[in-house]
Amino acid sequence: MPVGYLTDVETRQEERGKGYGRCVREAAIRWMRALALLHGITDFYPKFGYIGVDSAVFSPVYLF
């Protein structure tokens, strides 16, 4: 089953409060929604459409 998630988004201190994290999160949600990858559960992120997983795969992406 295809899954998608966003984790460990970090913003440089001098760039915080400018909406970059929100922009990345919203773009990821639009992309995952287009692929029908969103299913909500409890806690904070489900209101954005995320699900819990038992394992993690890390792939760094540097946008700036």
N, C-alpha and C positions, 0 to 999 in steps of 0.2 A: 504494500500500500504506500503510495507517495506521501511524504510528510514534508513540512517546511516549518522552520522556526528561526527566530532571531534571538540571540543571546549575547551577553557581555558587550553591549554597545558602550563605548567610552568616548568622552569628548574632552579635549584639552581644556584645562581650567580657564584659560583666557577666552575660550570660545563658548563656554557654557551660558545658558540662558538665551541663546540666539535661535533656538528651535531646530538645530541640526539633528538631535536625537529623535525628536518628533517626526521630522521630515523622513529620516531613514525608516523609522517604524511604520509610518503611514505608507511609504512606497513599498515596503516589504509586505504589508497587509494587502495592498492592492494587487501585487504580483501573486501572492498566495491565493487570494480570493479568486483571481482569474483562472487559477489552476484547480480550484475547489479543494484547497488543502487545509481549510480552517474548520476546526471543531472545538468548541469551548468546554472548559471544566471549571473547578473551583479556583480560588485565590485571585491575584491581581490581573494577570495577563489575559485570562479568558474573555474579559470584556472587550479585548481587541481581537479575539478569535483564536488564541493560541491553545494548545493542548499540552499535557504533561507527557514526558518520555522517561524511560528508565535508563537510557544511556545517552551519551553526547559524542558528537563528532565535531572537531574544531577545524575551521578553515579561515584564517585571517584574511580580511579584505580591508585595504587601506584606501579610503576615498579622498583624503586630503594630505 
